[in-house]
Amino acid sequence: MFKVLVSDPISDFGLQQLNGAEDVEVVKITGLSEEELVAVIPHYDALLVRSQTKVTRRIMEAGVRLKVIGRAGVGVDNIDLEAATNRGIIVINAPDGNTVTTCEHTLAMMMALARHIPQAYAKTVAGQWDRKSFLGVELRNKVLGVLGLGRIGIEVAKRAAAFGMTVIGYDPFLSEERASKLGIKPATVDEIVRTADFMTVHTPLTSETHHMIAKPQFAVMKRGMRIINCARGGIIDEAALIEALDEGIVAGAAFDVFEHEPPAPDHPFLRHPKVIVTPHLGASTVEAQENVALDVSEQVIHILRQEPFKNAVNMPAVPTDLLNRLQPCFTLCSHLGNSLAQMTDGAVREVTLECSGELADLDVTPLIPYVLKGILTRHLGSEQVNVVNAMHLAKSRDINVSVQKSLLAHSPHAFDEITIRLKTTVEERWVTGAVLPDAGERIVRIGPYPVELSPEGHMLLISQKDKPGIIGRVGTLLGDNGINIASMQVGRTEIGDSAVMILKIDKKTPESVMESLVAIPEIKRVREISFD
């Protein structure tokens, strides 16, 4: 008999598959402390949690029989994934269980916003029969801008079309072909801001999406815009939104999430007459809670019985000898992919992994998830992308992935090299890296330019004409703005031709400084690359 411990409140309906299995015994004990879990976990093969239980390294080290941890929900930030991977424990979640629920909450907020329902309700129950103050708008024939077309964003777009809305959408991985199939007109963030009547955000919160709608966007926004956020707090600059509401640029906002939760009692959203708020209820339905529990229960049974399963969020199994040989390259591949994504514009269409040296004779497919994780994390965030689901996420976005092998290494310093090529709807770029015996991970080429960089911290990548004086002008500009240069490299193919300058800097570069760098005539392009 397999023993499963349920340590958080999960509905019996959601556990019915586990309870009905002849070879599974389910024990439900909630509210356990870490010490109490450490004491009881040695007797269990599986652990099911929601968000309350913190599954620490100590708990997993005590779980000598533990094979799988199931999270009845999406986020796994309460589980030490590194410890689970090191212990060989599979961690699974339920990424699809709250899709429809969050979509429907978005539409409910949109309708409430369009018709002033909360404000009208409050006045009516207070004894005021006020029909004149709440003149609403129809959704029909309005333009809905959707920022982020993952599972939830696509479901919102489908239902908005049924209301007679025209849907335009932005997603860094949205191709023309996929947009056509979905009935969505592709648009940039700027186009959505300037033309949409309603705007809803469904992106993860990353460094790329933090405050993606802020003062610059409100400055050019179509007057009368209505904004809905049921995704993550921080995607929209809350202070800038209040200013836009007060200035009449934004007609109303409906937020289910806040940048800091719960919000402070004096948060301006809580008293503004044009703002509707709910306490992060996007996934709070009976059906969603049951669905995530059902999904996780089913996968737990499959894992315990050694049957095929899905939705694992940590490292897949790799033969030990191959794992030992490839393991030094895992982080390198992730860093190469991440740096390349930050260098490149356009929606990703093709990713190619090219290996040389001894790696050319090995099965290097286990490296691909790490490459994709690095590339996709820039747009989807580290919470949504991992080495197990990266291939699935790439496939669902029509990204073609291939492996090529080369017998020759580009660098004289390394026997094994890895080149990642990224083709987008706009351009094609590549980077090459190696694990050097005495120096560790290094980026050894950026496109055709030879370099030797450690992938860490903040870097400025500057494409330029190879002319005297540019290095001095760049250094002066950064120094005048209090940005310290830790190191510098220049790569070029021929004297006087194109070149790249790579500056390691101590902190993130302000947008104003980036604009000043681009304004130097000899500089073609400036990119900041950060390794978190």
C-alpha positions as CSV (number, residue, x, y, z in Angstrom):
1,M,0.0,0.0,0.0
2,F,1.1,3.5,-0.9
3,K,0.6,6.0,1.9
4,V,-0.4,9.6,1.0
5,L,-0.4,12.5,3.6
6,V,-2.6,15.5,2.9
7,S,-1.3,18.3,5.1
8,D,-3.5,21.2,3.9
9,P,-7.3,21.6,3.5
10,I,-8.2,19.8,0.3
11,S,-11.8,18.8,-0.6
12,D,-12.8,15.2,-0.3
13,F,-14.3,15.4,-3.8
14,G,-10.8,16.4,-5.1
15,L,-9.3,13.4,-3.3
16,Q,-11.8,10.9,-4.6
17,Q,-9.4,9.2,-7.0
18,L,-6.9,8.7,-4.2
19,N,-9.5,7.6,-1.8
20,G,-10.9,5.1,-4.3
21,A,-7.6,3.5,-5.2
22,E,-7.2,0.0,-3.8
23,D,-3.4,0.4,-3.4
24,V,-3.5,3.8,-1.7
25,E,-4.1,4.9,1.9
26,V,-4.9,8.5,2.4
27,V,-4.3,10.2,5.8
28,K,-5.4,13.8,6.2
29,I,-3.7,15.8,9.0
30,T,-3.7,19.6,8.6
31,G,-2.0,22.4,10.6
32,L,1.2,20.4,11.2
33,S,4.4,22.4,12.2
34,E,7.7,21.6,10.5
35,E,8.8,19.6,13.5
36,E,5.6,17.6,13.4
37,L,5.9,16.9,9.7
38,V,9.5,15.8,10.1
39,A,8.3,13.3,12.7
40,V,5.5,11.7,10.6
41,I,6.8,12.1,7.0
42,P,9.1,9.0,7.1
43,H,5.9,6.8,6.8
44,Y,4.6,8.3,3.6
45,D,5.2,7.9,-0.1
46,A,3.5,11.1,-1.2
47,L,2.6,14.5,0.3
48,L,-0.2,16.7,-0.9
49,V,-0.2,20.4,0.0
50,R,-1.8,23.7,-1.0
51,S,-0.1,27.0,0.0
52,Q,-0.1,26.7,3.8
53,T,2.5,23.9,4.3
54,K,6.1,24.9,3.8
55,V,7.8,21.8,2.4
56,T,11.4,22.4,3.5
57,R,14.7,20.5,3.0
58,R,14.4,19.1,6.5
59,I,11.0,17.6,5.8
60,M,12.3,16.0,2.5
61,E,15.4,14.7,4.1
62,A,13.2,13.0,6.7
63,G,10.9,11.6,4.0
64,V,12.9,8.5,3.3
65,R,10.0,6.9,1.4
66,L,8.8,10.2,-0.3
67,K,8.5,9.9,-4.0
68,V,6.2,12.8,-5.0
69,I,5.0,16.1,-3.6
70,G,1.7,17.4,-5.1
71,R,0.8,21.0,-5.0
72,A,-3.0,21.5,-5.5
73,G,-2.6,24.8,-7.3
74,V,-0.2,26.6,-9.6
75,G,2.6,28.2,-7.6
76,V,5.2,26.0,-5.9
77,D,7.1,28.7,-4.0
78,N,6.3,26.9,-0.7
79,I,8.3,23.9,-1.8
80,D,12.1,23.7,-1.9
81,L,12.5,22.5,-5.5
82,E,16.2,22.2,-5.3
83,A,16.1,20.0,-2.3
84,A,13.3,17.9,-4.0
85,T,15.4,17.5,-7.1
86,N,18.5,16.5,-5.1
87,R,16.5,13.9,-3.2
88,G,14.9,12.5,-6.4
89,I,11.4,13.6,-5.3
90,I,9.1,14.6,-8.1
91,V,7.1,17.8,-7.6
92,I,3.9,18.3,-9.5
93,N,1.3,21.0,-9.7
94,A,-2.0,21.8,-11.5
95,P,-1.3,24.6,-14.0
96,D,-4.7,24.3,-15.8
97,G,-7.1,24.0,-12.9
98,N,-7.8,27.7,-12.5
99,T,-7.7,28.8,-16.1
100,V,-11.5,29.1,-16.7
101,T,-12.1,30.5,-13.2
102,T,-9.6,33.3,-13.5
103,C,-10.9,34.0,-17.0
104,E,-14.5,34.3,-15.7
105,H,-13.5,36.5,-12.9
106,T,-11.8,38.8,-15.4
107,L,-15.0,39.1,-17.4
108,A,-17.0,39.6,-14.2
109,M,-14.7,42.5,-13.3
110,M,-15.0,43.9,-16.9
111,M,-18.8,43.9,-16.7
112,A,-18.9,45.4,-13.3
113,L,-16.5,48.1,-14.5
114,A,-18.6,48.8,-17.6
115,R,-21.8,49.1,-15.7
116,H,-20.6,50.5,-12.3
117,I,-22.2,47.6,-10.5
118,P,-20.4,47.8,-7.1
119,Q,-20.9,51.6,-6.8
120,A,-24.6,51.4,-7.9
121,Y,-25.2,48.5,-5.4
122,A,-23.6,50.5,-2.5
123,K,-25.9,53.5,-3.2
124,T,-29.0,51.5,-3.6
125,V,-28.7,49.5,-0.4
126,A,-27.9,52.8,1.3
127,G,-31.3,54.0,0.3
128,Q,-30.4,56.2,-2.6
129,W,-32.3,55.6,-5.9
130,D,-29.7,57.2,-8.2
131,R,-30.0,56.2,-11.9
132,K,-28.2,59.3,-13.3
133,S,-24.8,58.8,-11.8
134,F,-24.1,55.3,-13.3
135,L,-24.3,55.6,-17.1
136,G,-22.4,52.7,-18.4
137,V,-21.0,51.5,-21.7
138,E,-21.6,48.3,-23.8
139,L,-18.9,45.8,-24.5
140,R,-20.3,45.3,-28.1
141,N,-18.2,47.0,-30.8
142,K,-15.5,47.9,-28.3
143,V,-11.8,47.0,-28.7
144,L,-10.3,44.8,-26.0
145,G,-6.5,44.7,-25.7
146,V,-5.1,41.6,-24.1
147,L,-1.6,41.8,-22.7
148,G,-0.4,38.2,-22.5
149,L,-1.9,35.3,-24.4
150,G,-1.2,32.3,-22.3
151,R,-4.0,29.9,-21.2
152,I,-6.0,32.5,-19.4
153,G,-5.5,35.3,-21.9
154,I,-6.7,33.1,-24.8
155,E,-9.8,32.1,-22.9
156,V,-10.6,35.7,-22.1
157,A,-10.2,36.6,-25.8
158,K,-12.6,33.8,-26.9
159,R,-15.3,35.0,-24.6
160,A,-14.8,38.6,-25.4
161,A,-15.4,37.8,-29.1
162,A,-18.8,36.4,-28.1
163,F,-19.7,39.8,-26.6
164,G,-19.0,41.3,-30.0
165,M,-15.7,42.9,-29.0
166,T,-12.7,43.3,-31.4
167,V,-9.7,41.6,-29.7
168,I,-6.2,42.8,-30.2
169,G,-3.4,41.1,-28.3
170,Y,0.3,41.3,-27.4
171,D,2.4,38.4,-26.5
172,P,6.2,38.1,-27.1
173,F,5.6,34.6,-28.6
174,L,2.5,35.4,-30.7
175,S,3.0,34.7,-34.4
176,E,0.8,35.8,-37.2
177,E,-0.3,32.3,-37.8
178,R,-1.3,31.6,-34.2
179,A,-3.1,34.9,-33.9
180,S,-5.1,34.2,-37.0
181,K,-6.2,30.8,-35.6
182,L,-7.3,32.5,-32.4
183,G,-9.1,35.4,-34.1
184,I,-6.9,38.0,-32.5
185,K,-5.2,40.9,-34.2
186,P,-1.5,41.0,-33.1
187,A,-0.5,44.4,-31.7
188,T,2.3,46.0,-29.7
189,V,1.8,47.3,-26.2
190,D,1.9,50.8,-27.6
191,E,-0.8,50.0,-30.1
192,I,-3.0,48.5,-27.4
193,V,-2.5,51.5,-25.2
194,R,-3.4,54.0,-27.9
195,T,-6.4,52.2,-29.4
196,A,-8.1,49.8,-27.0
197,D,-11.3,50.7,-25.1
198,F,-10.7,48.0,-22.5
199,M,-7.4,46.5,-21.5
200,T,-6.7,43.3,-19.5
201,V,-3.3,41.9,-18.4
202,H,-2.5,38.2,-18.2
203,T,1.3,38.2,-18.1
204,P,3.5,36.8,-15.3
205,L,5.2,39.3,-13.2
206,T,8.9,39.5,-14.2
207,S,11.5,42.2,-14.5
208,E,10.3,42.6,-18.1
209,T,6.6,43.1,-17.2
210,H,7.0,45.0,-13.9
211,H,5.3,48.4,-14.4
212,M,4.9,47.6,-18.1
213,I,1.9,50.0,-18.0
214,A,3.3,53.1,-16.3
215,K,3.5,56.9,-16.8
216,P,4.8,56.7,-20.4
217,Q,1.9,54.5,-21.4
218,F,-0.7,56.6,-19.6
219,A,0.7,59.7,-21.4
220,V,-0.3,58.3,-24.8
221,M,-3.3,56.2,-23.7
222,K,-6.7,56.5,-25.4
223,R,-8.9,58.6,-23.1
224,G,-11.7,56.6,-21.5
225,M,-9.7,53.4,-21.3
226,R,-10.9,50.8,-18.7
227,I,-8.3,48.5,-17.2
228,I,-8.6,45.1,-15.6
229,N,-5.9,43.2,-13.7
230,C,-6.6,39.7,-12.4
231,A,-3.0,38.5,-13.1
232,R,-0.3,39.9,-10.8
233,G,0.1,43.1,-8.8
234,G,3.0,45.2,-10.1
235,I,2.3,44.8,-13.8
236,I,0.5,48.1,-13.7
237,D,2.1,51.1,-11.8
238,E,-0.6,51.7,-9.2
239,A,0.5,55.3,-8.4
240,A,0.6,56.2,-12.1
241,L,-2.8,54.7,-12.5
242,I,-4.3,56.8,-9.8
243,E,-3.0,59.9,-11.5
244,A,-4.5,58.8,-14.8
245,L,-7.8,58.2,-13.2
246,D,-7.8,61.6,-11.6
247,E,-6.9,63.2,-14.9
248,G,-9.7,61.5,-16.7
249,I,-7.4,59.5,-19.0
250,V,-8.6,56.2,-17.4
251,A,-12.4,55.9,-17.0
252,G,-12.1,53.0,-14.5
253,A,-10.0,50.2,-13.2
254,A,-10.9,46.8,-11.7
255,F,-8.1,45.0,-9.7
256,D,-8.1,41.6,-8.1
257,V,-4.4,41.8,-7.3
258,F,-2.1,44.4,-5.6
259,E,1.6,45.0,-5.7
260,H,1.7,44.3,-2.0
261,E,-0.9,42.0,-0.5
262,P,-2.9,42.6,1.5
263,P,-2.9,46.3,0.6
264,A,-2.3,48.9,3.3
265,P,-5.5,50.4,4.8
266,D,-4.8,53.7,3.2
267,H,-4.1,52.3,-0.3
268,P,-5.7,54.8,-2.7
269,F,-7.5,52.0,-4.6
270,L,-9.6,51.2,-1.6
271,R,-11.3,54.7,-1.6
272,H,-11.2,55.8,-5.2
273,P,-14.7,56.0,-6.7
274,K,-13.5,54.7,-10.1
275,V,-11.8,51.6,-8.8
276,I,-13.3,48.2,-8.1
277,V,-11.2,45.8,-6.0
278,T,-11.5,42.2,-4.9
279,P,-9.1,40.3,-2.6
280,H,-7.3,38.0,-5.1
281,L,-10.3,35.9,-5.9
282,G,-9.2,34.8,-9.4
283,A,-8.9,31.1,-8.5
284,S,-11.5,31.1,-5.7
285,T,-14.3,28.9,-7.0
286,V,-15.5,25.5,-5.8
287,E,-14.8,24.1,-9.2
288,A,-11.3,25.4,-9.4
289,Q,-10.3,24.1,-6.0
290,E,-11.8,20.7,-6.9
291,N,-10.2,20.6,-10.3
292,V,-6.6,21.3,-9.1
293,A,-7.0,18.6,-6.4
294,L,-8.4,16.1,-9.0
295,D,-5.5,16.9,-11.4
296,V,-2.8,16.4,-8.7
297,S,-4.5,13.3,-7.3
298,E,-4.5,11.6,-10.7
299,Q,-0.8,12.4,-11.3
300,V,0.2,11.2,-7.8
301,I,-1.4,7.8,-8.5
302,H,0.5,7.6,-11.9
303,I,3.8,8.4,-10.2
304,L,3.4,6.0,-7.4
305,R,2.5,3.2,-9.9
306,Q,5.4,4.2,-12.1
307,E,3.0,5.1,-15.0
308,P,3.4,8.1,-17.4
309,F,2.6,11.4,-15.7
310,K,2.6,15.2,-16.5
311,N,3.0,18.6,-14.8
312,A,6.3,17.8,-13.0
313,V,8.1,21.1,-12.1
314,N,11.6,19.8,-11.3
315,M,14.3,17.9,-13.1
316,P,13.4,14.9,-15.3
317,A,15.2,11.7,-14.9
318,V,18.5,11.3,-16.8
319,P,20.8,8.3,-16.8
320,T,23.4,8.7,-14.1
321,D,26.5,8.6,-16.3
322,L,25.0,11.0,-18.9
323,L,23.8,13.3,-16.1
324,N,27.3,13.5,-14.6
325,R,28.8,14.3,-18.0
326,L,26.2,17.0,-18.9
327,Q,25.6,18.5,-15.5
328,P,28.4,21.2,-15.7
329,C,26.6,22.4,-18.9
330,F,23.1,22.8,-17.4
331,T,23.5,26.2,-15.9
332,L,25.6,27.4,-18.9
333,C,22.8,26.5,-21.3
334,S,20.3,28.4,-19.2
335,H,22.5,31.4,-19.1
336,L,23.2,31.3,-22.8
337,G,19.5,31.1,-23.6
338,N,18.6,33.9,-21.2
339,S,21.3,36.2,-22.5
340,L,20.3,35.5,-26.1
341,A,16.6,36.3,-25.3
342,Q,17.7,39.6,-23.9
343,M,19.7,40.4,-27.1
344,T,16.9,39.6,-29.5
345,D,13.8,41.3,-30.8
346,G,10.7,39.6,-32.2
347,A,8.6,36.5,-31.5
348,V,10.8,33.4,-31.1
349,R,10.3,30.9,-34.0
350,E,13.3,28.6,-33.9
351,V,15.9,27.5,-31.3
352,T,19.0,25.5,-32.3
353,L,21.4,23.8,-29.9
354,E,24.8,23.1,-31.6
355,C,27.5,21.1,-29.7
356,S,31.1,20.5,-30.6
357,G,34.0,18.5,-29.2
358,E,33.1,15.4,-27.1
359,L,29.6,16.7,-26.6
360,A,29.0,16.0,-30.3
361,D,29.2,12.3,-29.5
362,L,26.6,12.4,-26.7
363,D,22.8,12.6,-26.4
364,V,22.6,16.2,-25.6
365,T,18.8,16.4,-25.6
366,P,18.7,16.8,-21.8
367,L,20.3,20.2,-22.4
368,I,17.4,21.5,-24.4
369,P,15.1,22.2,-21.5
370,Y,17.7,24.3,-19.9
371,V,18.2,26.3,-23.1
372,L,14.5,26.9,-23.4
373,K,14.1,27.7,-19.7
374,G,16.7,30.5,-20.2
375,I,14.9,31.8,-23.3
376,L,11.3,31.6,-22.1
377,T,12.0,32.9,-18.6
378,R,12.6,36.4,-19.9
379,H,8.9,36.7,-20.9
380,L,7.1,34.2,-18.8
381,G,9.0,34.4,-15.5
382,S,10.9,31.8,-13.4
383,E,7.7,30.8,-11.6
384,Q,6.1,29.6,-14.8
385,V,9.0,28.0,-16.6
386,N,11.2,25.1,-15.5
387,V,13.2,22.4,-17.1
388,V,10.3,20.0,-17.2
389,N,7.6,22.2,-18.8
390,A,9.9,24.2,-21.0
391,M,9.5,21.9,-24.0
392,H,5.7,21.9,-23.6
393,L,5.7,25.7,-23.4
394,A,7.8,26.0,-26.5
395,K,5.7,23.6,-28.5
396,S,2.5,25.4,-27.5
397,R,4.0,28.6,-28.8
398,D,4.9,27.0,-32.2
399,I,8.7,27.3,-31.4
400,N,10.7,24.8,-33.5
401,V,13.6,23.2,-31.5
402,S,16.5,21.3,-33.1
403,V,19.9,19.9,-32.3
404,Q,23.0,20.1,-34.5
405,K,26.5,18.8,-33.9
406,S,29.8,20.3,-35.0
407,L,33.2,18.6,-34.9
408,L,35.2,21.8,-34.5
409,A,35.2,24.2,-31.5
410,H,35.4,27.9,-32.2
411,S,37.6,28.7,-29.1
412,P,41.1,27.4,-28.6
413,H,40.5,27.3,-24.9
414,A,37.8,24.7,-24.8
415,F,37.3,21.3,-26.1
416,D,33.5,21.3,-25.6
417,E,31.4,24.3,-26.8
418,I,27.7,25.0,-27.0
419,T,26.2,27.4,-29.4
420,I,22.6,28.5,-29.1
421,R,21.0,30.0,-32.2
422,L,17.7,32.0,-31.9
423,K,15.6,32.9,-34.9
424,T,12.7,35.3,-34.4
425,T,10.2,37.0,-36.7
426,V,12.7,39.9,-36.9
427,E,16.3,38.5,-36.8
428,E,18.6,35.7,-36.1
429,R,21.4,35.8,-33.4
430,W,23.6,33.3,-31.7
431,V,26.0,33.0,-28.7
432,T,28.6,30.4,-27.8
433,G,29.6,29.2,-24.4
434,A,32.0,26.8,-22.8
435,V,32.9,25.4,-19.3
436,L,36.6,26.1,-19.1
437,P,38.7,23.9,-16.8
438,D,40.1,26.7,-14.7
439,A,37.6,29.4,-15.1
440,G,34.1,27.8,-15.1
441,E,31.3,29.0,-17.3
442,R,32.2,31.5,-20.0
443,I,30.5,33.1,-23.0
444,V,33.2,32.8,-25.7
445,R,31.5,34.3,-28.7
446,I,28.6,36.7,-29.3
447,G,27.7,36.1,-32.9
448,P,30.9,36.3,-34.9
449,Y,32.8,38.3,-32.2
450,P,35.2,36.5,-29.9
451,V,34.8,37.4,-26.2
452,E,35.4,35.8,-22.8
453,L,32.7,36.6,-20.3
454,S,31.4,35.2,-17.0
455,P,27.6,35.1,-17.1
456,E,26.8,37.0,-14.0
457,G,25.6,40.4,-12.8
458,H,24.7,43.2,-15.2
459,M,26.2,43.8,-18.6
460,L,25.8,46.4,-21.3
461,L,26.1,44.9,-24.8
462,I,26.8,47.7,-27.3
463,S,26.9,47.2,-31.1
464,Q,29.0,49.9,-32.7
465,K,31.3,50.9,-35.6
466,D,35.0,50.3,-34.7
467,K,36.2,53.9,-34.5
468,P,38.6,55.6,-32.1
469,G,37.1,57.5,-29.2
470,I,33.8,55.6,-28.7
471,I,35.0,53.7,-25.6
472,G,36.0,57.0,-24.0
473,R,32.6,58.6,-24.8
474,V,30.7,55.6,-23.4
475,G,32.9,55.6,-20.2
476,T,32.4,59.3,-19.6
477,L,28.6,59.0,-20.1
478,L,28.3,56.2,-17.6
479,G,30.7,57.9,-15.1
480,D,28.7,61.1,-15.3
481,N,25.6,59.1,-14.3
482,G,27.2,57.3,-11.4
483,I,27.5,53.9,-13.1
484,N,30.7,52.1,-12.3
485,I,32.4,49.9,-15.0
486,A,33.8,46.7,-13.4
487,S,35.3,45.4,-16.6
488,M,35.2,45.9,-20.4
489,Q,35.8,43.8,-23.5
490,V,35.7,44.6,-27.1
491,G,35.2,42.0,-29.9
492,R,35.7,42.7,-33.6
493,T,36.3,40.8,-36.8
494,E,38.3,43.5,-38.7
495,I,39.8,46.9,-37.9
496,G,37.3,49.6,-38.7
497,D,34.4,47.2,-39.2
498,S,31.5,46.4,-36.9
499,A,32.3,45.6,-33.2
500,V,30.8,44.8,-29.9
501,M,31.6,46.4,-26.6
502,I,30.7,44.5,-23.4
503,L,30.7,46.4,-20.1
504,K,30.2,44.8,-16.8
505,I,28.5,47.3,-14.5
506,D,27.6,47.4,-10.9
507,K,23.9,48.2,-11.2
508,K,21.0,48.4,-13.6
509,T,21.2,51.2,-16.1
510,P,18.4,53.9,-16.1
511,E,16.4,54.2,-19.2
512,S,17.6,57.8,-19.7
513,V,21.2,56.6,-19.9
514,M,20.3,53.9,-22.4
515,E,18.7,56.5,-24.6
516,S,21.8,58.7,-24.3
517,L,24.0,55.8,-25.4
518,V,21.8,55.0,-28.4
519,A,22.0,58.7,-29.4
520,I,25.8,58.4,-30.0
521,P,26.0,58.2,-33.8
522,E,28.5,55.3,-34.0
523,I,26.4,53.1,-31.7
524,K,23.9,50.9,-33.5
525,R,22.3,49.1,-30.6
526,V,22.4,48.9,-26.8
527,R,21.1,46.0,-24.7
528,E,21.3,45.5,-21.0
529,I,21.7,41.8,-20.0
530,S,21.1,40.7,-16.5
531,F,21.9,37.4,-14.9
532,D,19.8,36.9,-11.8
